[in-house]
């Protein structure tokens, strides 16, 4: 066994658990690995493991702030109004969005939902006025919410089912010698598979994310009751698909998700079609799900890039590179999607055709 003490810690715990009680669910593996991963570090930026859109350029957060201000203004300028962000990372998106929104008179109360104490400290430095919560339940019920979640749902643990000769089983994590490997559980799980997917051929994997479903269910309920709007931005898909989408990133490289639990960022693609269905079933409206590049361009990111480059000509190349990274089809432009939700009676959202 190699690696630092922390890695040995979670990997050793998992190994002991599996030896003593048998394979653990993928849900538990991913959930505990990410809780450990985020609790102890700042994973963002060139010195970290990965970089997110708000860390690439201020333009990203600014356009989100403008979108929210536009919704708030056309929604009737309600007060009080709450800015709610799920998993705010370093607080960069919130800082940029709130600065842009303020120019249009939007000065919301700020609520951050964050589980990592290391990241809460960084968020406090970026946005000193924020209030922190463990989950949505303590966010006020009075006044509309303007909610943002960038690369949040993809960090929540997935559950996987696999079709074997005898039917469907939960896909678990077991041990082969010292190595973690996916294995089929021994309890029948056919009842957990929707009828139209039950007859898939052997080896088929169906992945769901109970935490993402629960989050969108709760946000939609708040929108239906309090009004407001929400943006969920993530790497994801819009059509039914099969297979595991679990992946791990460490130091800007893809690594084996089973190699160093707790030391690499584990993510899974977001199933946007299912999220939209859940939101609508709770009485919220889905404004649309579009590619990030399309959405940012519709909101005027190119004009914003021109303006920034004009005021800082020495930054011109860096601004163009950031624009391409955020919007290019071969970059984050198509794989990343933006899903807009709103309360009943709230306006259509800019950028969702
Ligand atoms: N939105 C930020 C960070 C994305 S990384 C950005 O775009 O840069 C995922 C974020 O969600 C981190 O802040 C992480 O600590 C937080 N997070 C992950 N799982 C969480 C959970 N179950 N509850 C609350 N926050 C969580």
Boltz pocket constraint, residues with backbone or C-beta under 6 A from the ligand:
constraints:
  - pocket:
      binder: B
      contacts: [[A, 38], [A, 44], [A, 52], [A, 53], [A, 54], [A, 55], [A, 86], [A, 87], [A, 88], [A, 89], [A, 90], [A, 93], [A, 113], [A, 114], [A, 115], [A, 116], [A, 119], [A, 134], [A, 149], [A, 150], [A, 151], [A, 152], [A, 155], [A, 156]]
      max_distance: 6.0
